[in-house]
Amino acid sequence: MADLTEDEFLLLKKYNALLDTVEEAFAYLSDENQNASAPVKRQVVLDSYEAIGKIAEAHVNLVLFFENNEEALQVIAQFGNLVDELEQIGHFEQNTAPEKEALQTYIKPAYETWKNEIQHHILPHIAH
């Protein structure tokens, strides 16, 4: 395993934390027992949009970092498919049952699967 610069290490560490944050947001938004107000849920949605954008921005650097790892590059590219799905269902808005159902039955599990795949490549570089 190659030695990381401090900047690379920090990037991977923050990226990994962001992955976990989005997973937590999806869990929160799909929780049937959640009694949060509409403004709170809306803020979680908006924060999730921002986090997803940051993940996509980080992929520019990750592509360079993993330039010799075809499997990691394929997993990074798959993130675009998840974003396309989010756009098709209206960015996981909670206003209608079909959108919430799509979040619970497709988006959240698909994201979790993708997250586990990318973490397979990230965690060995940041684990101590």
N, C-alpha and C positions, 0 to 999 in steps of 0.2 A: 504494500500500500504506500502510495506516494506521500511524502511529507506535505502538509498543508501550510500555507501561509496563514498568518493570524486573520487576515481579511477573509480568506476562503473558509476557514473554520467558523468565523462569526456568521458569515453568510449562510452556511449550511445549518448552523445552530438556530438562527432566527427563522430560516425557511422551515425547518422542522417544527418549531413552535407555532408558526402560522398554520401549518397543516393541521395540527391538533386543535387550534382555535376554530378553524372552519368546521371541523368535525363536531366540536362542542356546539357550535351555532346550529348546525343541522339537527343535532339531537334535541336541542332546546326547541327549535321551531316545529319539530315533528312530534313532540311530547303531547299526548292527548290530555295529560293531567295538568299541563301548564296553565295557570290562571293569570298570566301577565296581561297587562292592558295593551290595547292596540298600539299606542305610541311606543311602548317598550319593544313589542314584537317588530314594529317598523324599524326601530333603531338597530335591532339585531340584524334584520335583513340588510339595511344600508351598510352596516359594519361588515357584513359578510361579503357584499359586493366589493367593498374596498379591499378586503383580505384576498379575495379571488383575483382581483386585479394585481395585487402585490405578488401573488404566487406566479401569475403569468409574466410579470416583469422580471422576476428572479430567474425564470427559465432561460432568458438570454444568457445569463452568466452560467447557469447549470449546463447548458449545451456546450459551452466552452470547457467547463470543468470535466464533463463526461464525454469529450469528443472521441475518445477511444473505446467507449463502452456502448456498443450498439443497443444492447438491451435497455440500458438506462435512457438512452435517447428516444427509444420507442415509447417508453413509459411517459417521458416528458411530453412527447407529441400527443399522447392520448388525452392529456388534460384539455386540449382544444375540443375534443368530442364532448367532454363534460360541460364545458362552457356553452357549446352549441345547444345541448339539451336544456340547460338552464334558460337560455334565451327562448327556446321553443315553448316552455311552460310559463313564461312570464316572470322569470327570476324568482321562483319559489315564493311568490306572494301567498299570503294566508287567506285571501278573501274568498276563494272558492274551493269547494271540496275536491274537484279534480286536481287542482294544483297542489293542495296539501297531500293528497293521496300519491301524486307523482313524486313528491319530495320523500315521503315515507317509503314507498315501494320501489322506487328506481334511483332517484338522485342520491339520497343518503347512502344506500348500499353500494351504488356504483362509485361514489366518492371514497367510501371507506376501503373498497377493494383497491382502487387506484392509489390511495394514500399508503396502504400497506406495501404495494409494489414499489413505489418510489422510495419509501423509507428503507426498503431492503438495500437500496443503493446508498442512501444518505447515512443511516445510522452507523455503519462500520467506520465512517470517517469522523464521527463526533462522539462515539462512545469512549468512555475512559475505563 
